[in-house]
Amino acid sequence: MFQNLSDKLNNAFKKFKSKGKLSESDVKVGMREIKLALLEADVNFKVVRDFIKIVSDRAVGAEVLESLMPAQQIIKIVNEELTNLMGGTQSKLAISSKPPTVIMLVGLQGAGKTTHAGKLAGLYKKQGKNPLLVACDIYRPAAIKQLEIIGEKLDIPVFSMGDKTSPVKIAKESIKYAEKKGYDMVFIDTAGRLHIDEELMKELQTIKKEVEPTEILLTVDAMIGQDAVNVAEHFNELLDITGVILTKLDGDTRGGAALSIKHITGKPIKYIGTGEKLENIEPFHPDRMASRILGMGDVLSLIEKAEQNFDEKKAAEFEQKMRQSSFTLDDYLDQLVQLKKMGSLDQIMAMMPGVNPNSLKDAKIDEGLLARTEAVIHSMTMLEREKPEVLNASRKKRVAKGSGTSVEDVNKLLKQFEQIKKMMKQFSNPGKKGKFGFGNKMKIPF
């Protein structure tokens, strides 16, 4: 995410770091580098111009020029202004005081509207809401079926009246249905086009007038860069959107859309799509995104991911086993499964401070590793899982045959398990502060 921009900004900062004290001319040269980095990232020119002016004005003040560590001061200023540029603070969805809360999703075809209607409904279902999905896209072939499949996966009902009824009527009837059945959130998936046209906008304006949505969220593809900003401007002018869902952010190495939309439209990015899976959606935090862009990591989002995906009861049992040194191969597999739920390894590592994502680009993440590990462990007897030391040559040969792997694979797993157990003993040292020596809320996902 935004790797090209991160690299270029960090190269610009090196010019500041090479000098003990800074002059105004030093700042000017460095700002030129930052300006080029932003323009190459496809950030809107007006946004770049305003951003550079603000940062330059602050950077030539006494706070920086008279500082003993001017480079760090400039990085701090850039971090703060990037945060401000993207909205300053998290913008949450408004929840209606009188249910149902109606969320209308709009956008061009192909931006991920239908998928993100489901992702958003799934996210709020986890938070205790009772959502309803509404199929108002009667034009795109299989759009209704796609939403129904998503609803089935998430166990969320889909309101549909087929593709012969007008979207306006479907939207109106869905609200009546939600009120009657007690659904407190309604997510309306509307039609898109390959481009903005008068017919599309009139239909969306009529739906807005009839259902009076609590939120109108524009779904835009981050990969199209500045075009995403142009789309946001048009939809905002005609519909007065309340926020944006920026999709495919996991594949965006530039960051132009994320850095431009709020400044140009005045409307905040509320959620970001970070992958194809239905759980790959996150609230947008401007401060955390700025930190990621500058290579400082995003520990808070990492902790939240862990809290969402880790079972509290299992975590407590796991901690107890660690303290008693009774960690088994079944426990090891269980922790791997929970870690897998958090996302890919490169996504997790990118959130950690001090980890250069470039160092992972050539790493081969073996997606079949978990499946092989599971097969090997499930081919063992209960005794072997609890006491791997009983696994002699003949037992290993039997396990390898039963799991469709090799004796070498079995040996590798056992070696990794022993290394993890050694590490566990260090973390469970009662002389350390808090759980595992990292404070009371830390859980180690192995």
HELIX and SHEET records of a PDB file:
HELIX    1   1 GLN A    3  LYS A   17  1                                  15    
HELIX    2   2 GLU A   24  GLU A   40  1                                  17    
HELIX    3   3 PHE A   45  ALA A   59  1                                  15    
HELIX    4   4 ALA A   62  LEU A   65  1                                   4    
HELIX    5   5 PRO A   70  LEU A   85  1                                  16    
HELIX    6   6 LYS A  113  LYS A  126  1                                  14    
HELIX    7   7 ALA A  143  LEU A  154  1                                  12    
HELIX    8   8 PRO A  167  LYS A  181  1                                  15    
HELIX    9   9 GLU A  198  VAL A  211  1                                  14    
HELIX   10  10 ALA A  222  ILE A  224  5                                   3    
HELIX   11  11 GLN A  226  LEU A  239  1                                  14    
HELIX   12  12 LEU A  249  GLY A  251  5                                   3    
HELIX   13  13 GLY A  256  THR A  265  1                                  10    
HELIX   14  14 PRO A  286  ILE A  293  1                                   8    
HELIX   15  15 VAL A  299  ASN A  309  1                                  11    
HELIX   16  16 GLU A  312  ARG A  323  1                                  12    
HELIX   17  17 LEU A  329  LYS A  341  1                                  13    
HELIX   18  18 LEU A  345  ALA A  350  1                                   6    
HELIX   19  19 PRO A  357  LEU A  360  5                                   4    
HELIX   20  20 LEU A  369  HIS A  378  1                                  10    
HELIX   21  21 MET A  382  GLU A  386  1                                   5    
HELIX   22  22 PRO A  388  VAL A  390  5                                   3    
HELIX   23  23 ALA A  393  SER A  403  1                                  11    
HELIX   24  24 VAL A  407  PHE A  427  1                                  21    
HELIX   25  25 LYS A  435  GLY A  437  5                                   3    
SHEET    1   A 8 VAL A 158  PHE A 159  0                                        
SHEET    2   A 8 PRO A 131  ALA A 135  1                                        
SHEET    3   A 8 MET A 185  ASP A 189  1                                        
SHEET    4   A 8 THR A 101  VAL A 106  1                                        
SHEET    5   A 8 GLU A 215  ASP A 221  1                                        
SHEET    6   A 8 GLY A 243  THR A 247  1                                        
SHEET    7   A 8 ILE A 269  GLY A 273  1                                        
SHEET    8   A 8 ILE A 281  PRO A 283 -1                                        
END                                                                             
